[in-house]
Amino acid sequence: MNEVAMSGKDTAPSGWRVAVLGGGAWGTALALAMLRAGHFVRLYARDPETVAAIDRGENPRYLPGITLQPGIVATSNIQATLDGADCVLAVTPAQSLRATLAAAKDHMPAGIPLVLCAKGIESETGALLSAIVEEILPLNPVAVLSGPSFATDVARGLPTAVVVAARDEALAADLAARFSAENLRCYSNDDLIGVEIGGALKNVFAIAAGAVTGAGLGASAQAAMVTRGFVELRRIGAAFGARPETLMGLSGLGDLLLTCSSTQSRNFAYGLALGQGKPLAGLPLAEGVPTAAIAARIATERNIDAPIIAAVAAILDGTITVRQAVTALMTRPLKTETND
């Protein structure tokens, strides 16, 4: 990588210097989105082959068949990526976020926003990702970008709507305005926790939806599972202080509907293979797998009724089969639909 291109003189004619941490499909797609929004973009990837591929205008490992427009400066040097940044997008998987932030800590410009773009709950601690940022980088305001979006759609520039949330309403609105571009519409929200909860839990329900489909249990069973899953999402969201209207929005219901209905979703595809009894080794990372167990534990500790989450966790640890889980869910005591 040409170090001259990495200097502080590489600002775009208009816009910010945006640092993207993560060279996977979503990180690369968001780097393209930031480029289209008029920002100068530097992308950090640990894998030198990924850096070299992005320099060639492609990322065949994560976005096969998609040509990347010129302008993304890729590097495996995290200090160079963060140098002079006005904003950072953290796009590493949820379970590796802590390690990534620890590596970035000494190079992170104070005061600039860090936007979480991964979805999940830390499996070892039960911490939401925003809490990890606040622990490691207390001088950097935290925001979240979430919503119904596939990396390939965003990379291709297809119409997509997402939400950007921060506790500071003005910061959320500013980020949403700066990130929006043709075919990427960003709404703002000050319910940071609500947006996080929706993004994290929808992955668990996507595994459930895929498993029901893979087991051949029918569209009616899948629709019931998704609908009742949303009830559980609202229950857990309420326990964390999330606003109901947030969970009805893009990062809750919108993301749930998308990821529970398409094999483009890694979590749905994982569940599909699970339901079909196919080997799971080698499948793309599904964040819902580590999230399921910790979400089930949180629900138990807080006395929240979350039978679908508990069932997914039990299926994943091999305690029960998909059909046994469905039978257990179908034979639960009857109650009114709106009884929370």
C-alpha positions as CSV (number, residue, x, y, z in Angstrom):
1,M,0.0,0.0,0.0
2,N,1.3,3.4,-1.0
3,E,1.9,5.2,2.3
4,V,1.4,8.6,0.6
5,A,-2.2,7.7,-0.1
6,M,-2.6,7.0,3.6
7,S,-1.5,10.4,4.8
8,G,-3.6,13.2,6.3
9,K,-3.8,14.9,2.9
10,D,-6.1,12.3,1.5
11,T,-9.4,14.0,2.4
12,A,-12.2,13.9,0.0
13,P,-13.2,17.2,-1.7
14,S,-16.3,17.1,0.5
15,G,-17.2,14.9,3.4
16,W,-15.5,13.0,6.1
17,R,-12.5,10.7,6.4
18,V,-14.3,7.5,7.3
19,A,-12.4,4.5,8.7
20,V,-14.0,1.1,8.2
21,L,-12.8,-1.7,10.5
22,G,-13.6,-5.0,8.8
23,G,-13.0,-6.3,5.2
24,G,-15.8,-8.8,5.0
25,A,-18.9,-8.5,2.9
26,W,-20.7,-5.9,5.1
27,G,-17.5,-3.9,5.7
28,T,-16.8,-3.7,2.0
29,A,-20.4,-2.9,1.2
30,L,-20.5,-0.1,3.7
31,A,-17.1,1.2,2.5
32,L,-18.7,1.5,-1.0
33,A,-21.8,3.2,0.5
34,M,-19.6,5.8,2.3
35,L,-17.7,6.4,-0.9
36,R,-21.0,7.1,-2.8
37,A,-22.0,9.4,0.0
38,G,-18.9,11.6,-0.8
39,H,-16.5,10.5,1.9
40,F,-12.9,9.4,1.7
41,V,-12.8,5.8,2.9
42,R,-10.0,3.8,4.4
43,L,-10.7,0.1,5.2
44,Y,-8.8,-2.1,7.6
45,A,-8.7,-5.8,7.0
46,R,-6.4,-8.3,8.8
47,D,-6.0,-10.5,5.7
48,P,-3.4,-9.2,3.3
49,E,-5.1,-11.1,0.4
50,T,-8.3,-9.2,1.1
51,V,-6.4,-5.9,1.1
52,A,-4.8,-6.8,-2.2
53,A,-8.1,-7.9,-3.7
54,I,-9.8,-4.6,-2.8
55,D,-6.9,-2.7,-4.3
56,R,-7.7,-4.6,-7.5
57,G,-11.3,-3.6,-7.3
58,E,-12.8,-6.8,-6.0
59,N,-13.4,-8.9,-2.9
60,P,-14.1,-12.3,-4.3
61,R,-14.0,-14.1,-1.0
62,Y,-16.9,-12.1,0.5
63,L,-18.5,-10.3,-2.5
64,P,-17.9,-12.6,-5.5
65,G,-18.9,-11.1,-8.9
66,I,-19.1,-7.5,-7.6
67,T,-16.8,-4.9,-9.0
68,L,-15.7,-2.3,-6.5
69,Q,-15.5,1.3,-7.7
70,P,-12.1,2.9,-7.2
71,G,-11.5,5.0,-4.2
72,I,-11.4,2.6,-1.2
73,V,-7.9,2.7,0.4
74,A,-7.4,-0.7,2.0
75,T,-4.7,-1.6,4.5
76,S,-3.8,-4.2,7.2
77,N,-2.4,-1.3,9.3
78,I,-5.0,-0.3,11.8
79,Q,-3.0,2.8,12.9
80,A,-3.0,4.1,9.3
81,T,-6.7,3.4,8.9
82,L,-7.6,5.4,12.0
83,D,-5.1,8.3,11.5
84,G,-7.1,11.5,11.1
85,A,-10.4,9.8,10.9
86,D,-13.6,11.8,11.4
87,C,-15.8,8.7,12.0
88,V,-15.2,5.0,12.5
89,L,-17.5,2.1,11.3
90,A,-16.9,-1.0,13.4
91,V,-17.9,-3.9,11.1
92,T,-16.1,-6.8,12.7
93,P,-18.2,-9.7,14.0
94,A,-19.8,-9.1,17.4
95,Q,-17.8,-11.8,19.2
96,S,-14.5,-10.2,18.0
97,L,-15.5,-6.6,18.6
98,R,-13.7,-6.4,22.0
99,A,-10.4,-7.6,20.5
100,T,-10.7,-5.2,17.6
101,L,-11.4,-2.2,19.8
102,A,-8.5,-3.1,22.1
103,A,-6.2,-3.1,19.0
104,A,-7.7,0.3,17.9
105,K,-7.7,1.9,21.3
106,D,-4.2,3.6,21.2
107,H,-4.8,5.0,17.7
108,M,-8.4,6.1,18.0
109,P,-8.9,9.9,17.7
110,A,-10.7,11.2,20.8
111,G,-14.2,12.5,20.4
112,I,-15.1,11.0,17.0
113,P,-18.1,8.8,16.8
114,L,-17.8,5.0,16.5
115,V,-20.7,3.4,14.7
116,L,-21.4,-0.2,15.4
117,C,-22.4,-2.1,12.2
118,A,-22.3,-5.7,13.5
119,K,-25.3,-7.3,15.3
120,G,-25.1,-9.5,18.4
121,I,-24.6,-9.8,22.1
122,E,-21.2,-10.7,23.6
123,S,-21.5,-14.4,24.4
124,E,-19.2,-14.5,27.4
125,T,-20.5,-11.4,29.3
126,G,-24.0,-10.8,28.0
127,A,-22.9,-7.2,27.2
128,L,-24.5,-5.3,24.4
129,L,-22.0,-4.0,21.9
130,S,-22.5,-0.4,22.8
131,A,-21.5,-1.3,26.4
132,I,-18.2,-2.7,25.1
133,V,-17.4,0.5,23.3
134,E,-18.2,2.6,26.3
135,E,-15.9,0.4,28.4
136,I,-12.9,0.5,26.1
137,L,-13.4,3.8,24.3
138,P,-15.1,6.1,26.8
139,L,-14.1,9.2,25.0
140,N,-15.8,8.2,21.8
141,P,-19.6,8.6,21.4
142,V,-21.2,5.4,20.2
143,A,-23.8,4.9,17.5
144,V,-25.4,1.9,15.8
145,L,-26.3,1.4,12.1
146,S,-28.9,-1.4,11.6
147,G,-31.9,-2.4,9.6
148,P,-33.0,-4.7,6.8
149,S,-30.0,-4.8,4.5
150,F,-28.0,-7.5,2.7
151,A,-24.4,-6.7,1.9
152,T,-24.7,-7.6,-1.8
153,D,-27.7,-5.3,-2.2
154,V,-25.8,-2.4,-0.6
155,A,-22.6,-3.2,-2.6
156,R,-24.6,-3.1,-5.8
157,G,-26.3,0.2,-4.9
158,L,-29.8,-1.3,-4.7
159,P,-32.4,0.7,-2.8
160,T,-32.0,0.1,0.9
161,A,-33.2,1.8,4.1
162,V,-31.5,1.6,7.5
163,V,-31.5,3.4,10.8
164,V,-28.7,5.1,12.6
165,A,-29.1,5.4,16.3
166,A,-27.3,7.3,19.1
167,R,-28.3,8.4,22.6
168,D,-27.6,12.0,21.3
169,E,-30.4,12.7,18.9
170,A,-28.4,15.4,17.1
171,L,-25.5,13.0,16.6
172,A,-27.9,10.4,15.2
173,A,-29.4,12.9,12.8
174,D,-26.0,14.2,11.7
175,L,-24.7,10.7,11.0
176,A,-27.9,9.7,9.1
177,A,-27.6,12.7,6.9
178,R,-23.9,12.2,6.2
179,F,-24.3,8.5,5.4
180,S,-27.4,8.9,3.1
181,A,-26.8,8.7,-0.6
182,E,-28.7,7.7,-3.7
183,N,-30.3,4.4,-3.0
184,L,-29.2,4.4,0.7
185,R,-31.7,6.1,3.0
186,C,-30.8,6.5,6.6
187,Y,-33.3,7.3,9.3
188,S,-32.2,8.5,12.7
189,N,-33.3,7.3,16.1
190,D,-32.2,8.1,19.7
191,D,-33.2,4.7,21.0
192,L,-29.7,3.1,20.9
193,I,-30.6,0.1,23.0
194,G,-33.8,-0.6,21.0
195,V,-32.0,-0.6,17.7
196,E,-29.3,-2.9,19.2
197,I,-31.7,-5.4,20.6
198,G,-33.7,-5.7,17.4
199,G,-30.5,-6.3,15.3
200,A,-29.1,-8.9,17.7
201,L,-32.2,-11.0,18.3
202,K,-33.5,-11.1,14.8
203,N,-30.5,-13.4,14.0
204,V,-31.8,-16.0,16.5
205,F,-35.2,-16.0,15.0
206,A,-33.8,-16.2,11.5
207,I,-32.1,-19.5,12.5
208,A,-35.5,-20.7,13.8
209,A,-37.2,-19.7,10.6
210,G,-34.6,-21.5,8.5
211,A,-34.8,-24.6,10.7
212,V,-38.6,-24.7,10.3
213,T,-38.3,-24.4,6.5
214,G,-35.5,-26.9,6.3
215,A,-37.5,-29.4,8.3
216,G,-40.3,-29.1,5.8
217,L,-42.8,-27.9,8.4
218,G,-44.6,-25.6,6.0
219,A,-45.2,-21.9,5.5
220,S,-47.8,-21.7,8.2
221,A,-45.4,-22.9,10.8
222,Q,-42.8,-20.4,9.6
223,A,-45.2,-17.5,9.7
224,A,-46.3,-18.4,13.3
225,M,-42.7,-18.7,14.4
226,V,-41.7,-15.3,13.0
227,T,-44.8,-13.6,14.5
228,R,-44.4,-15.1,17.9
229,G,-40.6,-14.5,17.7
230,F,-41.4,-10.8,17.3
231,V,-43.5,-11.0,20.6
232,E,-40.3,-12.3,22.3
233,L,-38.2,-9.6,20.8
234,R,-40.6,-7.0,22.2
235,R,-40.6,-8.6,25.7
236,I,-36.8,-8.6,25.9
237,G,-36.6,-5.2,24.4
238,A,-39.0,-3.9,27.0
239,A,-36.8,-5.4,29.8
240,F,-33.8,-3.4,28.4
241,G,-35.8,-0.2,28.1
242,A,-36.3,-0.3,24.3
243,R,-39.2,1.7,22.9
244,P,-42.0,-0.4,21.3
245,E,-42.0,1.9,18.2
246,T,-38.3,1.2,17.6
247,L,-38.9,-2.5,17.6
248,M,-41.8,-1.9,15.1
249,G,-39.3,-0.1,12.8
250,L,-36.5,-1.0,10.4
251,S,-34.1,-2.4,13.0
252,G,-36.7,-4.6,14.6
253,L,-39.7,-5.9,12.5
254,G,-38.1,-4.8,9.2
255,D,-34.9,-6.7,9.8
256,L,-36.8,-9.7,11.2
257,L,-38.9,-10.0,8.1
258,L,-35.9,-9.8,5.7
259,T,-33.6,-12.2,7.5
260,C,-36.4,-14.8,8.2
261,S,-37.3,-15.1,4.5
262,S,-34.2,-15.4,2.4
263,T,-31.2,-17.7,2.0
264,Q,-29.1,-14.5,1.5
265,S,-29.3,-14.3,5.3
266,R,-26.5,-16.3,6.8
267,N,-28.6,-17.0,9.8
268,F,-31.5,-18.3,7.8
269,A,-29.2,-20.4,5.7
270,Y,-27.6,-21.9,8.8
271,G,-31.0,-22.8,10.2
272,L,-32.0,-24.2,6.8
273,A,-29.1,-26.6,6.9
274,L,-29.8,-27.4,10.5
275,G,-33.4,-28.3,9.7
276,Q,-32.3,-30.4,6.7
277,G,-29.8,-32.3,8.8
278,K,-26.9,-31.1,6.6
279,P,-23.3,-30.6,7.9
280,L,-22.9,-27.2,9.5
281,A,-19.1,-27.1,9.3
282,G,-17.8,-24.6,6.8
283,L,-21.0,-22.5,6.7
284,P,-20.5,-18.7,6.7
285,L,-20.5,-17.1,10.2
286,A,-24.0,-16.9,11.6
287,E,-24.0,-14.4,14.5
288,G,-27.3,-15.9,15.8
289,V,-25.4,-19.0,16.9
290,P,-23.5,-17.4,19.8
291,T,-26.3,-14.9,20.5
292,A,-28.9,-17.7,21.0
293,A,-27.3,-19.1,24.1
294,I,-26.6,-15.8,25.8
295,A,-30.1,-14.5,24.9
296,A,-31.7,-17.6,26.4
297,R,-29.6,-17.1,29.6
298,I,-30.6,-13.4,29.8
299,A,-34.3,-14.3,29.4
300,T,-34.0,-16.9,32.1
301,E,-32.2,-14.5,34.5
302,R,-34.7,-11.8,33.9
303,N,-37.7,-14.1,34.1
304,I,-38.7,-13.3,30.5
305,D,-40.9,-15.8,28.6
306,A,-38.9,-16.5,25.5
307,P,-39.6,-20.1,24.4
308,I,-38.5,-19.8,20.8
309,I,-35.1,-18.4,21.8
310,A,-34.8,-21.2,24.4
311,A,-35.7,-23.7,21.7
312,V,-33.1,-22.4,19.3
313,A,-30.4,-22.5,22.0
314,A,-31.4,-26.1,22.9
315,I,-31.3,-27.1,19.2
316,L,-27.9,-25.6,18.7
317,D,-26.4,-27.4,21.7
318,G,-27.9,-30.7,20.6
319,T,-30.3,-31.1,23.5
320,I,-33.4,-31.4,21.2
321,T,-34.2,-31.8,17.5
322,V,-36.0,-29.2,15.4
323,R,-39.2,-31.4,15.4
324,Q,-39.0,-32.0,19.1
325,A,-38.7,-28.2,19.7
326,V,-41.7,-27.5,17.4
327,T,-43.8,-30.1,19.3
328,A,-42.9,-28.6,22.6
329,L,-43.8,-25.1,21.4
330,M,-47.1,-26.4,19.9
331,T,-48.1,-28.1,23.2
332,R,-47.4,-25.1,25.5
333,P,-50.4,-24.0,27.7
334,L,-52.9,-22.0,25.7
335,K,-53.4,-18.3,26.5
336,T,-54.7,-15.1,24.8
337,E,-52.6,-13.8,21.9
338,T,-52.0,-10.4,23.5
339,N,-51.0,-11.8,26.9
340,D,-47.4,-10.5,27.4
